[in-house]
Amino acid sequence: MLLIPAVVCIAMFERDMAGMFFGLFAGALWDMHASGASFNALYLFAVGFICGTLINTIMRNNIVTAFILSMVFIPVYVVGYWFFHYIVGGLDMAGFMFLRYYLPEIFYTALFLPLMFILVRGIEKIFVEE
Amino acid sequence: MIRFFKSTAFKIFAVVSAALLAGSVFALFSRSGSSPLTSAVSFVFGPITRASTYVAAKFEDLPISFKSSSALAVEVDELEDKVDSLMEQLVDYEQVKHKNEFYQEFLELKEEHSDYEFAEAAIVGRDAADKLGYFTLNKGSLNGISKDDPVIYGEYLVGVVESVTPTQCTVSTILNPKVNVSAYEVRTRDLGYVTSSVALAREGHCQMPGLSSSTAVTAGGIVCTSGVGGKFPRDLIIGTIVDIVDGTVDISASAIIKPGVDFSNITDVFVITSFDGQTVTE
């Protein structure tokens, strides 16, 4: 799940092209251990493109923006995953599972965002200085 | 806005998204259950996954020791070397013992069912988003594995292959509510099927619903695959009945089953790639 804030941060610094292809790569690796249907690749590809484009056009590249974007894309993924697997799949205890596992997962993942942002910014600085 | 839609980035985004969507649709309807991108990536990066799993396993086996800088350091070092050596021997012994037990069960099964064809596989990953028993094996279609092949540990049923790429496959365990297995209770010969629910899966249990309210099935009974449907071979052990509960909507009863294998602790499994009576879906 940490791949989502990672793609958000990298797309913010590297912009749309690099962001979306990093998202595609990260999602494809994630799919190796997931459904196998490339949904993660598609999602992270879109996240990279959207974040890079927003920073190119209307948003500033700072930690507040990173937090806002992450708090959009992490819940969208988690709620989407839960919805398609539990609600559409007709599984029992969907509400309990969401509150017990998936909702906390959103906040746990978001907690690591500042660390991810600082890490990506540090690496970016090293390459820019070189 | 028009400039945005005409930009190179957007054009690339649209084309790649369409290709990925087509791949996802292909995966939904294909025999393997995997998209071409996932197959290609797992083919290229599968060896890296296996290498990292191997390195991680080796690191887990390493004895961690903190060295003192005092005058006794030399003596401590010598003793630590001895302990390390003994620990390594112990780890080797435990690994060989585990492998031996694993292959012994396999040999018994192979002797009993000469029609089975197997592929041995190791678990190399689990999906972080999944909470219902789902893992990745290091073998795929190049090893003869197909979608819907049964996965076993000794004589116990573990689950079924859900999707397969050339070098790896993903498995849903019998704790996943989407998996249904035709089954029978050994003593009473009551027929039915085994499935699960989220509530039961959280406790590590599955169930055999639809039993008659006057069923003679009791706790302690053993449930095996019945072979009906041709998806699973007959007589693989699913688990032991721990309780009989009344149905919530009708007068039937359900047997609550504890699987014979702790899915969170297994590291190696066998995939049955072929058996007599297997239904091949095209």
Interface residues (C-beta under 8 A of the other chain):
Chain A: M1 D16 M17 M20 L24 A28 L29 D31 M32 H33 A34 S35 G36 A37 S38 F39 A41 L42 F45 A46 F49 G52 T53 T57 V78 Y81 Y86 G89 L91 D92 M93 A94 F96 M97 Y101
Chain B: F4 T8 A9 F10 I12 F13 V16 S17 L20 L21 G23 S24 A27 L28 S32 G33 S34 S35 L37 T38 V41 S42 F45 G46 T49 G125 R126 D127 A128 A129 D130 K131 T136 E162 S163 V164 T165 Q168 T170 P177 K178 S197 V198 A199 R202
